[in-house]
């Protein structure tokens, strides 16, 4: 995982790992990932993790979609959609409101 992210950093496609999103091929051997899906971005220190059913396990690293949240530095497509907090991501909005 780290090697794949580092390759993207060296090539200049991303800067920090938070500029990355991961797509993981999930098969029977690693299906436990589905149970921890919501924690995967924090575990891997990336902005998003997507799981795809596939008989072959794989890791695909790409540039994260959306804008950078100035509070947590994660990238999110939902930034700018909240009228009250237009500059921050939904996760940070939740932390501020609760």
DSSP file (Angstrom, degrees, kcal/mol; ACC not computed):
  #  RESIDUE AA STRUCTURE BP1 BP2  ACC     N-H-->O    O-->H-N    N-H-->O    O-->H-N    TCO  KAPPA ALPHA  PHI   PSI    X-CA   Y-CA   Z-CA
    1    1 A X     >        0   0    0      0, 0.0     4,-2.1     0, 0.0     5,-0.2   0.000 360.0 360.0 360.0 -54.8    0.0    0.0    0.0
    2    2 A X  H  >  +     0   0    0      1,-0.2     4,-2.9     2,-0.2     5,-0.2   0.873 360.0  55.0 -61.7 -37.1    2.6    2.5    1.1
    3    3 A X  H  > S+     0   0    0      2,-0.2     4,-2.2     1,-0.2    -1,-0.2   0.917 107.5  49.3 -62.4 -43.0    4.8    1.6   -1.9
    4    4 A X  H  > S+     0   0    0      2,-0.2     4,-1.3     1,-0.2    -2,-0.2   0.893 113.6  46.1 -64.6 -40.1    2.0    2.3   -4.3
    5    5 A X  H  X S+     0   0    0     -4,-2.1     4,-1.8     1,-0.2     3,-0.2   0.920 111.3  52.1 -67.0 -43.7    1.3    5.7   -2.7
    6    6 A X  H  X S+     0   0    0     -4,-2.9     4,-2.8     1,-0.2     5,-0.2   0.868 104.2  57.0 -63.1 -36.7    5.0    6.5   -2.7
    7    7 A X  H  X S+     0   0    0     -4,-2.2     4,-1.9     1,-0.2    -1,-0.2   0.893 107.7  48.2 -60.1 -39.7    5.3    5.7   -6.4
    8    8 A X  H  X>S+     0   0    0     -4,-1.3     5,-1.6    -3,-0.2     6,-1.2   0.851 111.6  50.4 -69.0 -34.6    2.6    8.3   -7.1
    9    9 A X  H ><5S+     0   0    0     -4,-1.8     3,-1.0     2,-0.2    -2,-0.2   0.930 110.1  49.0 -67.6 -45.1    4.4   10.8   -4.9
   10   10 A X  H 3<5S+     0   0    0     -4,-2.8    -2,-0.2     1,-0.3    -1,-0.2   0.877 109.7  52.1 -62.8 -37.4    7.7   10.3   -6.7
   11   11 A X  H 3<5S-     0   0    0     -4,-1.9    -1,-0.3    -5,-0.2    -2,-0.2   0.613 114.5-118.8 -75.0 -10.9    6.1   10.7  -10.1
   12   12 A X  T <<5S+     0   0    0     -3,-1.0    -3,-0.2    -4,-0.5    -2,-0.1   0.502  80.9 120.9  87.7   4.0    4.5   14.0   -8.9
   13   13 A X  S   <S+     0   0    0     -5,-1.6     2,-0.3    -6,-0.2    -4,-0.2   0.837  83.3  14.7 -70.1 -31.7    0.9   12.9   -9.3
   14   14 A X        -     0   0    0     -6,-1.2    -2,-0.3     1,-0.2    -1,-0.1  -0.933  60.3-155.6-135.4 160.9    0.2   13.5   -5.7
   15   15 A X  S    S+     0   0    0      1,-0.3    -1,-0.2    -2,-0.3     2,-0.1   0.792  77.6  13.6 -96.9 -82.0    2.0   15.4   -2.9
   16   16 A X  S >  S-     0   0    0      1,-0.1     3,-1.7    -7,-0.0    -1,-0.3  -0.462  83.4-105.9 -90.5 167.7    1.0   14.0    0.5
   17   17 A X  G >  S+     0   0    0      1,-0.3     3,-1.8     2,-0.2    30,-0.5   0.777 117.1  68.5 -64.7 -24.8   -0.9   10.8    1.0
   18   18 A X  G 3  S+     0   0    0      1,-0.3    57,-0.6    28,-0.2    -1,-0.3   0.641  89.1  64.6 -70.2 -11.9   -4.0   12.8    1.8
   19   19 A X  G <  S+     0   0    0     -3,-1.7    45,-3.4    55,-0.1     2,-0.3   0.413  95.4  83.5 -84.2   1.9   -4.1   13.8   -1.9
   20   20 A X  E <   -A   63   0A   0     -3,-1.8    27,-2.2    43,-0.3    28,-0.8  -0.729  57.0-164.6-108.1 153.8   -4.7   10.1   -2.7
   21   21 A X  E     -Ab  62  48A   0     41,-2.6    41,-2.3    -2,-0.3     2,-0.4  -0.983  17.1-143.6-128.7 146.8   -7.7    7.9   -2.9
   22   22 A X  E     -Ab  61  49A   0     26,-2.6    28,-2.9    -2,-0.4     2,-0.5  -0.849   9.8-162.4-112.3 144.1   -7.4    4.1   -3.0
   23   23 A X  E     -Ab  60  50A   0     37,-2.3    37,-2.4    -2,-0.4     2,-0.5  -0.995  17.6-164.7-120.8 122.8   -9.5    1.6   -4.9
   24   24 A X  E     -Ab  59  51A   0     26,-3.1    28,-2.8    -2,-0.5     2,-0.6  -0.911  18.4-133.4-113.2 131.5   -9.0   -1.9   -3.5
   25   25 A X  E     - b   0  52A   0     33,-2.4     2,-0.6    -2,-0.5    33,-0.5  -0.729  27.0-154.9 -78.8 122.3  -10.1   -5.1   -5.2
   26   26 A X  E     + b   0  53A   0     26,-3.5    28,-2.5    -2,-0.6     2,-0.2  -0.888  22.2 161.2-108.5 122.6  -11.9   -7.2   -2.5
   27   27 A X    >   -     0   0    0     -2,-0.6     3,-0.5    26,-0.2     4,-0.3  -0.552  58.2 -76.9-122.0-169.2  -12.0  -11.0   -2.8
   28   28 A X  G >  S+     0   0    0      1,-0.2     3,-0.7    -2,-0.2     4,-0.2   0.850 126.3  56.1 -62.0 -35.0  -12.8  -13.8   -0.4
   29   29 A X  G 3  S+     0   0    0      1,-0.2    -1,-0.2     2,-0.1     3,-0.2   0.822 120.6  27.2 -69.7 -31.3   -9.3  -13.5    1.3
   30   30 A X  G X  S+     0   0    0     -3,-0.5     3,-1.8     1,-0.1    -1,-0.2   0.075  80.7 118.6-118.8  24.8   -9.6   -9.8    2.1
   31   31 A X  G X   +     0   0    0     -3,-0.7     3,-1.7    -4,-0.3     4,-0.4   0.670  58.7  81.4 -66.4 -15.9  -13.4   -9.5    2.4
   32   32 A X  G >> S+     0   0    0      1,-0.3     3,-1.1    -3,-0.2     4,-0.6   0.739  75.1  76.3 -59.5 -21.2  -12.9   -8.5    6.1
   33   33 A X  G X4 S+     0   0    0     -3,-1.8     3,-0.9     1,-0.3    -1,-0.3   0.801  82.2  66.0 -61.0 -28.4  -12.2   -5.0    4.7
   34   34 A X  G X4 S+     0   0    0     -3,-1.7     3,-1.0     1,-0.2    -1,-0.3   0.858  96.3  56.0 -61.2 -34.7  -15.9   -4.5    4.1
   35   35 A X  G <4 S+     0   0    0     -3,-1.1    -1,-0.2    -4,-0.4    -2,-0.2   0.695 115.7  35.6 -72.3 -19.5  -16.5   -4.6    7.9
   36   36 A X  G XX S+     0   0    0     -3,-0.9     3,-1.5    -4,-0.6     4,-1.0   0.097  78.6 127.1-118.8  20.8  -14.0   -1.7    8.5
   37   37 A X  G X4 S+     0   0    0     -3,-1.0     3,-0.8     1,-0.3     4,-0.4   0.841  71.6  52.2 -47.6 -46.1  -14.8    0.3    5.3
   38   38 A X  G 34 S+     0   0    0      1,-0.2    -1,-0.3    -4,-0.2     4,-0.3   0.739 110.6  48.3 -69.1 -22.6  -15.4    3.6    7.1
   39   39 A X  G <> S+     0   0    0     -3,-1.5     4,-2.3     1,-0.2     3,-0.4   0.594  86.3  90.0 -91.0 -12.7  -12.1    3.4    9.0
   40   40 A X  H <X S+     0   0    0     -4,-1.0     4,-2.8    -3,-0.8     5,-0.2   0.856  81.1  55.1 -59.9 -40.6   -9.9    2.6    6.0
   41   41 A X  H  >>S+     0   0    0     -4,-0.4     5,-2.1     1,-0.2     4,-0.9   0.917 113.1  43.7 -59.9 -39.2   -9.1    6.2    5.0
   42   42 A X  H  45S+     0   0    0     -3,-0.4    -2,-0.2    -4,-0.3    -1,-0.2   0.888 113.7  50.8 -70.2 -38.7   -7.8    6.9    8.5
   43   43 A X  H  <5S+     0   0    0     -4,-2.3    -2,-0.2     1,-0.2    -1,-0.2   0.921 120.3  34.3 -64.1 -44.2   -5.9    3.6    8.7
   44   44 A X  H  <5S-     0   0    0     -4,-2.8    -1,-0.2    -5,-0.2    -2,-0.2   0.493 106.0-126.5 -90.8  -4.4   -4.2    4.2    5.3
   45   45 A X  T  <5 +     0   0    0     -4,-0.9     2,-0.3    -5,-0.2    -3,-0.2   0.945  67.3 123.5  55.1  54.3   -4.0    8.1    5.8
   46   46 A X  S   <S-     0   0    0     -5,-2.1   -28,-0.2    -6,-0.2    -1,-0.2  -0.843  72.1-113.7-132.1 170.3   -5.7    8.9    2.5
   47   47 A X  S    S+     0   0    0    -27,-2.2     2,-0.3   -30,-0.5   -26,-0.2   0.800  91.5   4.1 -79.8 -28.7   -8.7   10.9    1.7
   48   48 A X  E     -b   21   0A   0    -28,-0.8   -26,-2.6    -7,-0.1     2,-0.4  -0.996  53.4-159.6-156.3 150.5  -10.9    8.1    0.4
   49   49 A X  E     -b   22   0A   0     -2,-0.3     2,-0.4   -28,-0.2   -26,-0.2  -0.994  11.0-168.4-134.2 127.9  -11.0    4.3    0.0
   50   50 A X  E     -b   23   0A   0    -28,-2.9   -26,-3.1    -2,-0.4     2,-0.4  -0.929   9.8-148.3-115.2 139.7  -13.3    2.5   -2.4
   51   51 A X  E     -b   24   0A   0     -2,-0.4     2,-0.4   -28,-0.2   -26,-0.2  -0.911  11.6-170.3-110.0 134.1  -13.8   -1.3   -2.4
   52   52 A X  E     -b   25   0A   0    -28,-2.8   -26,-3.5    -2,-0.4     2,-0.3  -0.988  26.8-120.8-124.5 128.8  -14.6   -3.2   -5.6
   53   53 A X  E     +b   26   0A   0     -2,-0.4     2,-0.3   -28,-0.2   -26,-0.2  -0.510  51.5 149.4 -63.7 126.6  -15.7   -6.9   -5.7
   54   54 A X        -     0   0    0    -28,-2.5     4,-0.1    -2,-0.3    -2,-0.1  -0.945  54.5-132.1-161.0 138.0  -13.1   -8.7   -7.7
   55   55 A X  S    S+     0   0    0     -2,-0.3     2,-0.5   -28,-0.1   -27,-0.1   0.771  98.1  61.9 -64.0 -23.2  -11.7  -12.2   -7.7
   56   56 A X  S    S-     0   0    0    -30,-0.1     2,-0.3   -29,-0.1    -1,-0.0  -0.881  85.8-130.7-105.5 133.5   -8.2  -10.7   -7.9
   57   57 A X        +     0   0    0     -2,-0.5     2,-0.3   -33,-0.1   -31,-0.1  -0.622  40.2 157.4 -77.8 139.3   -6.9   -8.5   -5.0
   58   58 A X        -     0   0    0    -33,-0.5   -33,-2.4    -2,-0.3     2,-0.4  -0.981  34.7-139.3-155.6 164.3   -5.4   -5.2   -6.2
   59   59 A X  E     -A   24   0A   0     -2,-0.3     2,-0.5   -35,-0.2   -35,-0.2  -0.999  16.1-174.2-128.5 127.1   -4.6   -1.7   -5.1
   60   60 A X  E     -A   23   0A   0    -37,-2.4   -37,-2.3    -2,-0.4     2,-0.5  -0.991   7.1-161.6-122.9 126.7   -5.1    1.3   -7.4
   61   61 A X  E     +A   22   0A   0     -2,-0.5     2,-0.3   -39,-0.2   -39,-0.2  -0.906  18.7 161.4-108.5 131.2   -3.9    4.8   -6.2
   62   62 A X  E     -A   21   0A   0    -41,-2.3   -41,-2.6    -2,-0.5     2,-0.2  -0.932  47.3 -78.9-141.6 167.6   -5.2    7.9   -7.8
   63   63 A X  E     -A   20   0A   0     -2,-0.3   -43,-0.3   -43,-0.2   -49,-0.1  -0.476  57.0-107.4 -67.9 133.9   -5.5   11.6   -7.1
   64   64 A X        -     0   0    0    -45,-3.4     2,-0.2    -2,-0.2    12,-0.1  -0.321  31.9-125.0 -64.2 143.1   -8.3   12.3   -4.6
   65   65 A X        +     0   0    0     10,-0.2     2,-0.2    -3,-0.1    -1,-0.1  -0.546  67.0  24.7 -85.8 153.4  -11.4   14.0   -6.1
   66   66 A X  S    S-     0   0    0     -2,-0.2    11,-0.3    11,-0.1     2,-0.3  -0.517  93.8 -45.4  97.7-161.6  -12.8   17.3   -4.7
   67   67 A X  E     -C   76   0B   0      9,-2.0     9,-2.2    -2,-0.2     2,-0.4  -0.715  55.4-100.1-111.7 160.6  -11.3   20.1   -2.7
   68   68 A X  E     -C   75   0B   0     -2,-0.3     2,-0.5     7,-0.2     7,-0.2  -0.673  30.1-132.5 -84.5 128.8   -9.0   20.2    0.3
   69   69 A X     >  -     0   0    0      5,-3.0     4,-2.1    -2,-0.4    19,-0.2  -0.688   8.0-148.7 -77.8 124.8  -10.6   20.8    3.7
   70   70 A X  T  4 S+     0   0    0     17,-0.7    -1,-0.1    -2,-0.5    18,-0.1   0.664  93.7  52.3 -70.8 -13.8   -8.6   23.4    5.5
   71   71 A X  T  4 S+     0   0    0     16,-0.2    -1,-0.2     3,-0.1    17,-0.1   0.914 129.9   9.4 -87.3 -47.7   -9.5   21.8    8.9
   72   72 A X  T  4 S-     0   0    0      2,-0.2    -2,-0.2     0, 0.0     3,-0.1   0.539  90.2-129.7-111.5 -10.5   -8.5   18.2    8.4
   73   73 A X     <  +     0   0    0     -4,-2.1     2,-0.2     1,-0.3    -3,-0.1   0.482  62.8 133.4  71.9   5.9   -6.6   18.4    5.0
   74   74 A X        -     0   0    0     -6,-0.1    -5,-3.0    -5,-0.1     2,-0.4  -0.516  57.5-120.9 -79.1 154.7   -8.6   15.6    3.5
   75   75 A X  E     +C   68   0B   0    -57,-0.6     2,-0.3    -7,-0.2    -7,-0.2  -0.804  35.8 173.5 -96.1 138.8  -10.1   16.0    0.0
   76   76 A X  E >   -C   67   0B   0     -9,-2.2    -9,-2.0    -2,-0.4     3,-0.8  -0.997  36.3-144.0-147.3 141.8  -13.8   15.7   -0.4
   77   77 A X  T 3  S+     0   0    0     -2,-0.3   -11,-0.1   -11,-0.3    -1,-0.1   0.680  98.9  65.9 -75.5 -18.1  -16.2   16.2   -3.2
   78   78 A X  T >   +     0   0    0    -11,-0.1     3,-2.0     2,-0.1     4,-0.4   0.543  69.8 118.6 -84.2  -6.8  -18.9   17.6   -0.8
   79   79 A X  T <  S+     0   0    0     -3,-0.8     8,-0.1     1,-0.3    10,-0.1  -0.396  77.2  25.7 -62.8 133.2  -16.9   20.7    0.1
   80   80 A X  T 3  S+     0   0    0      6,-0.7    -1,-0.3     8,-0.4     6,-0.1   0.319  97.6  93.3  96.2  -6.4  -18.8   23.8   -0.9
   81   81 A X    <   +     0   0    0     -3,-2.0     2,-0.6     4,-0.2    -2,-0.1   0.650  65.0  81.2 -93.9 -16.8  -22.2   22.2   -0.7
   82   82 A X        -     0   0    0      3,-0.4    -2,-0.2    -4,-0.4     6,-0.1  -0.814  65.3-156.2 -93.3 124.0  -23.1   23.1    2.9
   83   83 A X  S >  S+     0   0    0     -2,-0.6     3,-0.5     1,-0.2    -1,-0.2   0.880  92.7  45.0 -67.3 -39.2  -24.4   26.7    3.1
   84   84 A X  T 3  S+     0   0    0      1,-0.3     2,-0.3     2,-0.1    -1,-0.2   0.885 130.6  21.7 -73.3 -39.6  -23.4   27.2    6.8
   85   85 A X  T >  S+     0   0    0      1,-0.1     3,-0.9     3,-0.1    -5,-0.4  -0.648  71.9 160.7-127.4  73.1  -19.9   25.6    6.4
   86   86 A X  T <  S+     0   0    0     -3,-0.5    -6,-0.7    -2,-0.3    -1,-0.1   0.701  70.0  53.3 -72.5 -17.8  -19.0   25.9    2.7
   87   87 A X  T 3  S+     0   0    0     -8,-0.1   -17,-0.7    -7,-0.1     2,-0.3   0.529  99.3  66.4 -97.4  -5.0  -15.3   25.5    3.2
   88   88 A X  S <  S-     0   0    0     -3,-0.9    -8,-0.4   -19,-0.2    -6,-0.2  -0.792  80.0-104.1-122.5 162.7  -15.1   22.3    5.2
   89   89 A X     >  -     0   0    0     -2,-0.3     4,-2.3   -10,-0.1     3,-0.2  -0.280  35.2-106.3 -79.2 163.0  -15.8   18.6    4.6
   90   90 A X  H  > S+     0   0    0      1,-0.2     4,-2.5     2,-0.2     5,-0.2   0.848 118.8  56.6 -57.7 -36.5  -18.8   16.7    6.0
   91   91 A X  H  > S+     0   0    0      1,-0.2     4,-1.7     2,-0.2    -1,-0.2   0.923 110.4  43.8 -63.0 -43.3  -16.7   14.9    8.6
   92   92 A X  H  > S+     0   0    0     -3,-0.2     4,-2.1     2,-0.2    -2,-0.2   0.868 110.7  55.0 -70.3 -36.4  -15.5   18.2   10.0
   93   93 A X  H  X S+     0   0    0     -4,-2.3     4,-2.4     1,-0.2     5,-0.2   0.934 107.8  50.5 -59.3 -45.0  -19.0   19.7    9.9
   94   94 A X  H  X S+     0   0    0     -4,-2.5     4,-2.1     1,-0.2    -1,-0.2   0.893 109.6  50.2 -60.0 -41.0  -20.2   16.8   12.0
   95   95 A X  H  < S+     0   0    0     -4,-1.7    -1,-0.2     1,-0.2    -2,-0.2   0.859 113.8  45.3 -66.9 -35.1  -17.4   17.4   14.5
   96   96 A X  H  < S+     0   0    0     -4,-2.1    -2,-0.2     1,-0.1    -1,-0.2   0.848 115.7  44.9 -76.6 -34.8  -18.2   21.1   14.8
   97   97 A X  H  <        0   0    0     -4,-2.4    -2,-0.2     1,-0.2    -3,-0.2   0.854 360.0 360.0 -80.2 -36.7  -22.0   20.6   15.1
   98   98 A X     <        0   0    0     -4,-2.1    -1,-0.2    -5,-0.2    -2,-0.1   0.485 360.0 360.0 -71.7 360.0  -22.0   17.7   17.6
